[in-house]
């Protein structure tokens, strides 16, 4: 019975991993894809703007 106890953890982890992958694949695209893409683009633009800092005006 040692082989059963040795195989249970990898099998359980494989089942959970497959479940996570299925959830990720199912949630890609769909009706909210454009809204999610717009939110990500806005967040990236905000982060890039914050990284560049305020514009300097020497005058």
ABEGO torsion letter per residue (X at the ends): XAAAAAAAAAAAAAAAAAAAAAAAAAABEEAAAAAAAAAAAAAAAAAAAAAAEBBBBBX
